[in-house]
Amino acid sequence: MKKIADGIFAAQGIMPCRPQDIKVFRYGFPRGTLRFDHAESAARILVFSQQFGFWVGVSWTRLIAEIHKDVAVQKLAAGARREEKERYDENCVRYQRMQTLTFGLYSLFRNPPELPKKIISIPRTASHVWLAGTQYVVMGFKELIDEELLSLVTIEGENILFPTFRLVREIMDRQQSLAA
């Protein structure tokens, strides 16, 4: 197994298609492709194959680091949205107070507060880790390994998760049946 990048290894063996031939998002698949609890776990591995253009395995360390990064981004986004809402609420209270004190004349000089703009720099993700915790994805990996949809290989003392022929075939078949 050849190391491609930090925590990424080239997969060996034959697969039923190229990574670009299946529809996979960063945190899941189109509706009905895989069981809900397996979808995010499988997608987290397969999205790397799509990025590299060929089938790859991902180290456990890299996967956990990605999950923790997603949780940190979600916390940051939630905090920013909360702060924006609090600021808007304060402006509304101030506006209403001034309206009352000036018997409604304040609205002649000032517009009501605008709704907060969407926070563009901090994306909302479709990951369920934020709601269900990291254990949700970790258990998904374990179940996929138990069902032989992922293979666990130890390389250089590091656990690497590789997609299996069976996983890719199952995803392809379900996506083709949903498209029909």
C-alpha positions in Angstrom: 0.0 0.0 0.0 1.5 3.3 -1.2 1.2 6.4 1.0 -0.3 9.2 -1.0 -0.6 12.0 1.6 -0.7 12.3 5.4 -3.1 9.5 6.5 -4.1 8.6 2.9 -3.1 5.3 1.2 -3.7 4.0 -2.3 -6.1 1.1 -2.3 -5.2 -2.1 -4.1 -7.6 -4.4 -5.9 -10.5 -4.1 -8.3 -13.5 -1.9 -7.7 -16.7 -2.0 -9.7 -16.4 1.7 -10.8 -14.3 4.8 -10.4 -14.9 7.1 -7.4 -16.4 9.8 -9.7 -19.1 7.3 -10.8 -21.0 7.4 -7.5 -22.7 10.3 -5.9 -21.2 11.1 -2.6 -21.3 14.2 -0.5 -19.0 15.1 2.3 -21.3 13.8 5.0 -23.6 11.4 3.1 -25.3 10.2 0.0 -28.4 11.0 -1.9 -31.5 9.8 0.1 -31.9 6.1 0.4 -28.4 5.0 -0.7 -27.3 3.6 2.6 -28.7 3.1 6.1 -28.8 6.5 7.8 -26.3 5.6 10.5 -23.8 4.2 8.0 -24.1 6.9 5.4 -22.0 9.6 7.1 -19.3 7.1 8.1 -18.9 5.7 4.6 -19.1 9.1 2.9 -16.3 10.4 5.1 -14.0 7.8 3.6 -15.3 7.8 0.0 -15.1 11.6 -0.3 -11.3 11.2 -0.1 -11.3 8.8 -3.1 -13.3 11.4 -5.1 -10.8 14.1 -4.2 -7.8 12.0 -5.3 -9.6 10.5 -8.3 -8.8 6.9 -7.4 -9.7 4.6 -4.5 -7.9 5.3 -1.3 -7.9 4.3 2.4 -7.9 6.8 5.2 -6.1 6.5 8.5 -8.1 6.4 11.7 -6.1 9.3 13.0 -6.9 11.4 9.9 -10.7 10.5 10.2 -10.8 11.4 13.9 -9.0 14.7 13.2 -11.5 15.6 10.5 -14.4 14.8 12.8 -13.0 17.0 15.6 -12.4 19.8 13.1 -16.0 19.6 12.0 -17.2 19.7 15.6 -15.0 22.8 16.2 -16.4 24.5 13.1 -20.0 23.7 14.2 -19.3 25.2 17.7 -17.8 28.3 16.2 -20.7 28.7 13.8 -23.3 28.1 16.6 -21.5 30.7 18.8 -21.4 33.3 15.9 -25.1 32.7 15.1 -26.0 33.1 18.8 -24.0 36.3 19.1 -25.6 37.7 15.9 -29.1 36.9 17.2 -28.4 38.4 20.7 -27.1 41.6 19.0 -30.3 41.8 16.8 -32.5 41.2 19.9 -30.7 44.0 21.8 -31.2 46.4 18.8 -34.9 45.5 18.7 -35.3 46.2 22.4 -33.5 49.5 22.0 -35.6 50.5 19.0 -38.9 49.6 20.9 -37.7 51.6 23.9 -37.0 54.7 21.8 -40.3 54.3 20.0 -42.1 54.3 23.3 -40.1 57.2 24.8 -40.8 59.4 21.7 -44.4 58.4 21.2 -43.6 56.7 17.8 -41.7 59.6 16.4 -38.4 57.7 16.5 -39.5 55.7 13.4 -39.4 58.9 11.4 -35.7 59.2 12.0 -34.5 55.6 12.2 -35.5 52.3 10.5 -36.2 49.2 12.6 -33.2 46.9 13.0 -32.5 44.6 10.1 -32.5 40.9 10.4 -29.0 39.4 10.8 -27.3 38.7 7.6 -26.4 35.0 7.0 -22.9 34.2 8.3 -21.1 33.3 5.1 -17.6 32.7 6.5 -18.6 29.9 8.8 -20.5 27.2 6.9 -23.2 25.1 8.4 -22.5 21.4 7.7 -24.8 18.5 7.1 -22.9 16.4 9.6 -24.8 14.7 12.3 -21.8 14.7 14.6 -23.0 18.0 16.0 -26.3 16.6 17.1 -25.4 12.9 17.9 -21.8 13.3 19.0 -18.6 11.7 17.6 -19.7 8.3 18.8 -22.3 8.3 16.1 -19.7 8.2 13.3 -17.3 6.0 15.2 -20.1 3.3 15.7 -20.9 3.7 12.0 -17.3 2.8 11.1 -17.3 -0.2 13.5 -20.6 -1.5 12.0 -19.3 -1.1 8.5 -16.2 -3.0 9.4 -18.3 -5.7 11.1 -20.5 -6.0 8.0 -17.3 -6.1 5.8 -18.3 -3.0 3.9 -15.0 -1.4 5.1 -11.7 -3.2 5.6 -9.4 -2.4 8.4 -5.7 -2.8 7.6 -2.8 -1.9 9.8 0.1 -0.2 7.9 3.2 1.1 9.6 1.4 0.8 13.0 -1.5 2.9 11.8 -5.1 1.6 11.3 -6.3 2.4 7.8 -10.0 2.1 6.6 -10.4 1.1 3.0 -13.7 0.9 1.1 -14.5 -2.7 -0.1 -15.8 -3.9 -3.4 -19.0 -4.8 -1.7 -19.6 -1.3 -0.3 -19.0 0.4 -3.6 -21.2 -2.2 -5.4 -24.0 -1.7 -2.9 -23.9 2.1 -3.3 -23.8 1.8 -7.1 -26.8 -0.6 -7.1 -28.9 1.5 -4.8 -28.1 4.7 -6.7 -29.0 3.1 -10.0 -32.3 1.7 -8.6 -33.2 5.1 -7.2 -32.4 6.8 -10.5 -34.7 4.4 -12.4 
